[in-house]
Amino acid sequence: MKKTVKEAFVASIPVMMGYIVLGMAFGILLESNGYSFLYALFMSLFIYAGSMQFVAINLLVSGASIINTIIMTLLINARHLVYGLSMIKKFENMGALKPYMIFSLTDETYSLLVSAKAPEGCIEKYYLFFISLFDQCYWILGSVIGALIGSMLTINTTGLDFAMTALFVVIVVDQYLNSTKHLYTYIGFGISIVSLLIFGSDAFIIPSMIGIVFSLIYVYHKGGQYRV
């Protein structure tokens, strides 16, 4: 078991480097809007949704309705439906650990697990579990540290809410450069731009997400041979 934990930690180091920094940005933003480090701790412990946690700050501050919050959360995290389906076989032997594996499947954790193979001498299900657990611990640690720093220091938080957006931009650019087929990327950007022009910057997110989801479903059912 000790070897399994060690190898899982080594595999999770790339996520650690990003999650602690991004978690700190989330914690600082949350605290700057009047929420203590306890909110950062419990949100990262029980919600653990990365980009949605950044969005949740604006929803909390603006007093968004339950319906708007549910729709926003569903659309922003719709990609996890695809993640989950692709991990069914890999998680089939997880036993009692399966609920946590489903809960902890973030973008970055998925990128590690989807191609993860337990090194020789490691128990596969625990190897996957500890990768997921370490990743969440990094996010929790970063969130709490950020909130504590924000409570002790006066920090200009302008631009911090762009941290997660910047991460997604980097991921998209990297995927674009390493792929020869870009239909899904063009669909995402195209619908977002059209929605922005029609609905404005304050209301384009939900329409654009709905448009993207239905467009991707249509392409998929038409036998779309493209990938992002």
Secondary structure as GFF3:
##gff-version 3
##sequence-region A 1 228
A	DSSP	alpha_helix	2	32	.	.	.	ID=ss1
A	DSSP	alpha_helix	37	46	.	.	.	ID=ss2
A	DSSP	alpha_helix	51	62	.	.	.	ID=ss3
A	DSSP	alpha_helix	66	76	.	.	.	ID=ss4
A	DSSP	alpha_helix	79	86	.	.	.	ID=ss5
A	DSSP	alpha_helix	88	91	.	.	.	ID=ss6
A	DSSP	three_ten_helix	95	97	.	.	.	ID=ss7
A	DSSP	alpha_helix	98	103	.	.	.	ID=ss8
A	DSSP	alpha_helix	107	113	.	.	.	ID=ss9
A	DSSP	alpha_helix	124	152	.	.	.	ID=ss10
A	DSSP	three_ten_helix	160	162	.	.	.	ID=ss11
A	DSSP	alpha_helix	163	177	.	.	.	ID=ss12
A	DSSP	alpha_helix	183	199	.	.	.	ID=ss13
A	DSSP	alpha_helix	205	221	.	.	.	ID=ss14
###
